[in-house]
């Protein structure tokens, strides 16, 4: 099993521009980021707990986007 580690920027428009590492399906703060020092702001951290729409619906019926 290979480990995947990618640097990502926060999608939110905050002043500190959090940087994180995406590793094995988890988002963690980047310890090498000068401003946040390995921590995620509450907004970025909460993105991990969001329930995202997995299926589109129209008039209470499941539809495809094709």
C-alpha positions as a printed NumPy array, in Angstrom:
array([[  0.   ,   0.   ,   0.   ],
       [  1.504,   3.33 ,  -1.018],
       [  1.008,   6.458,   1.027],
       [ -0.404,   9.532,  -0.669],
       [  0.646,  12.93 ,   0.656],
       [ -0.418,  16.133,  -1.093],
       [ -0.174,  19.761,  -0.047],
       [ -3.459,  21.639,  -0.408],
       [ -4.578,  25.204,   0.25 ],
       [ -7.734,  26.022,   2.144],
       [-10.655,  26.754,  -0.211],
       [-11.867,  29.528,   2.091],
       [-10.742,  33.142,   1.712],
       [ -9.258,  33.836,   5.147],
       [ -6.293,  36.091,   5.923],
       [ -3.916,  33.313,   7.002],
       [ -4.415,  31.028,   3.974],
       [ -4.162,  27.71 ,   5.797],
       [ -2.094,  25.027,   4.156],
       [ -2.798,  21.393,   4.849],
       [ -1.619,  17.942,   3.931],
       [ -4.036,  15.421,   2.486],
       [ -2.793,  12.011,   3.502],
       [ -4.64 ,   8.697,   3.3  ],
       [ -8.046,  10.373,   3.16 ],
       [ -7.379,  12.765,   6.059],
       [ -6.685,  16.493,   6.102],
       [ -4.036,  17.609,   8.593],
       [ -2.376,  20.948,   9.194],
       [  1.04 ,  21.449,   7.613],
       [  3.65 ,  21.82 ,  10.364],
       [  5.944,  23.666,   7.941],
       [  3.435,  26.459,   7.248],
       [  4.803,  29.634,   8.823],
       [  1.489,  31.156,   9.877],
       [ -0.577,  28.218,  11.094],
       [  2.254,  25.951,  12.332],
       [  0.405,  22.682,  11.743],
       [ -3.018,  23.814,  12.891],
       [ -6.201,  24.189,  10.867],
       [ -8.625,  27.031,  11.474],
       [-12.054,  26.002,  12.697],
       [-13.591,  26.69 ,   9.276],
       [-11.158,  24.444,   7.4  ],
       [-11.371,  21.743,  10.066],
       [-15.178,  21.754,   9.869],
       [-15.043,  20.981,   6.142],
       [-14.093,  17.436,   7.101],
       [-17.375,  17.023,   8.981],
       [-19.702,  18.338,   6.267],
       [-22.266,  16.081,   4.642],
       [-21.999,  16.634,   0.918],
       [-24.717,  15.929,  -1.585],
       [-23.851,  12.662,  -3.295],
       [-26.884,  12.472,  -5.585],
       [-28.746,  15.2  ,  -7.438],
       [-32.509,  15.475,  -7.051],
       [-35.166,  17.329,  -9.018],
       [-38.76 ,  17.395,  -7.81 ],
       [-37.919,  14.697,  -5.247],
       [-36.599,  12.329,  -7.928],
       [-33.01 ,  11.23 ,  -8.286],
       [-31.44 ,  12.501, -11.525],
       [-28.088,  12.325, -13.28 ],
       [-26.134,  15.369, -14.351],
       [-25.396,  13.989, -17.811]])
